[in-house]
């Protein structure tokens, strides 16, 4: 029996806004109730990845704001 190809992991979003837009599309599709179970699980996993990405970006911005509020100017790095 031939094996199905291993699915590739989706690429990381280019920006916070792109991740948020993709997350919104996924939520709309999931809430529609028309997705098969395997696609629903895949969408949930991708949504979790996007949420983690967005939280990381927000945390980095919050950290930079905290630095600025303390009167120190350091370069912002997006990790």
C-alpha positions as CSV (number, residue, x, y, z in Angstrom):
1,X,0.0,0.0,0.0
2,X,1.6,3.3,-1.0
3,X,2.2,5.9,1.7
4,X,0.6,9.3,1.4
5,X,3.2,12.1,1.4
6,X,4.0,13.7,4.7
7,X,2.3,17.1,4.8
8,X,4.7,20.0,4.9
9,X,4.4,22.3,7.9
10,X,2.9,25.7,6.9
11,X,5.3,28.5,6.6
12,X,5.5,31.0,9.4
13,X,3.5,34.2,8.7
14,X,5.5,37.2,7.5
15,X,3.8,39.5,10.0
16,X,1.5,39.8,12.9
17,X,-1.2,41.2,10.6
18,X,-0.9,38.3,8.2
19,X,-1.1,35.7,11.0
20,X,-4.2,37.5,12.5
21,X,-5.9,37.5,9.0
22,X,-5.2,33.8,8.5
23,X,-6.4,33.0,12.1
24,X,-9.6,34.9,11.3
25,X,-10.1,32.9,8.1
26,X,-9.6,29.6,10.0
27,X,-12.0,30.6,12.7
28,X,-14.7,31.5,10.2
29,X,-14.2,28.1,8.4
30,X,-14.3,26.2,11.7
31,X,-17.4,28.0,13.0
32,X,-19.2,27.3,9.7
33,X,-19.5,23.6,10.8
34,X,-18.9,22.3,7.3
35,X,-15.3,21.0,7.7
36,X,-14.6,17.3,7.8
37,X,-13.1,16.1,11.1
38,X,-9.5,15.7,9.8
39,X,-9.6,19.2,8.3
40,X,-11.1,20.6,11.5
41,X,-8.2,19.1,13.5
42,X,-5.6,20.5,11.0
43,X,-7.2,23.9,11.2
44,X,-7.2,23.8,15.0
45,X,-3.5,22.9,15.0
46,X,-2.6,25.7,12.6
47,X,-4.7,28.1,14.6
48,X,-2.7,27.2,17.7
49,X,0.5,27.8,15.9
50,X,-0.7,31.2,14.7
51,X,-1.9,32.1,18.2
52,X,1.5,31.3,19.6
53,X,3.2,33.4,16.8
54,X,0.9,36.4,17.6
55,X,1.4,36.1,21.3
56,X,5.2,36.1,20.7
57,X,5.0,39.2,18.6
58,X,2.8,41.0,21.1
59,X,5.2,40.1,23.9
60,X,8.2,41.4,22.0
61,X,6.4,44.7,21.4
62,X,5.3,44.9,25.1
63,X,8.9,44.3,26.2
64,X,10.1,47.1,23.9
65,X,7.5,49.5,25.3
66,X,8.6,48.6,28.8
67,X,12.2,49.5,27.9
68,X,11.1,52.8,26.3
69,X,9.1,53.6,29.4
70,X,12.1,53.1,31.6
71,X,14.0,55.7,29.5
72,X,16.3,53.2,27.8
73,X,16.4,52.9,24.1
74,X,17.4,49.5,22.8
75,X,16.9,48.1,19.3
76,X,13.8,46.0,18.9
77,X,14.4,42.5,17.6
78,X,11.7,40.2,16.4
79,X,12.5,36.7,17.6
